[in-house]
Amino acid sequence: MAARLKVGVLISGRGSNLQALLDACADPAFPAEIALVLSNVAGCYGLERAERAGVPTHVISHRDYASREDFDAAMDKVLRGAGIEFVCLAGFMRLLSAGFVESWRNRMINIHPSLLPSFKGLHTHERAIEAGVRFHGCTVHFVTPDLDDGPIIAQAAVPVLPTDDPDALAARVLESEHRLYPLALRLVAENKARVSGSRVVLTEDTPSASVSVLNPAD
Ligand code: GAR
């Protein structure tokens, strides 16, 4: 069997997407393994999840660094020291410096709770309801220096119901995030989804259904 891609996951909070990735990687046939979980927030719940799964953790607080560049350099050193080949952002709530993004170009992906390019930034569920969209969802994309931008690997759509408040909609989207992130990581780890300019192209043998998830309403 080919060597598994060594992944570092960056988190800031509860880590439910990290859990979805840990669960996927628990299968020895999955093409990636999580070799390090790095958080900028000491004591966050995601760190507990990693420890429970027997994955090494590391905390680097952004508060200990004078600049974003210094903080990112510290993260970079830890990631490279651990032999990390690929980075997954999973609820990592810090902006990354252009230098860090460049040094992990095409080797770093993010999950965002909207159907990009709609609703970049924060409070996506409130804004989706306010905008009156009928579908909302989540996106896994390669990271570029622009916020919530970059070649799209996979998306999941969920309906927005008339009765939804932001929490109900967030819960529906989150469920789809947990399905989508492992699927997207598998595609890149198997080299089936490659960046070409501003888009991701799939290998010919990759069914387009594998990059989209449709979640029914509850
Ligand atoms: C997720 O909904 C993720 O999409 C979002 O933060 C949440 C983290 O939850 N990320 C962003 O908004 C990044 N722009 P989790 O810690 O339970 O995975």
Residues whose N, C-alpha, C, O or C-beta is under 5 A from the ligand:
A	BS01	GAR	G13 R14 G15 S16 N17 L18 A90 G91 F92 I111 H112 P113 G121
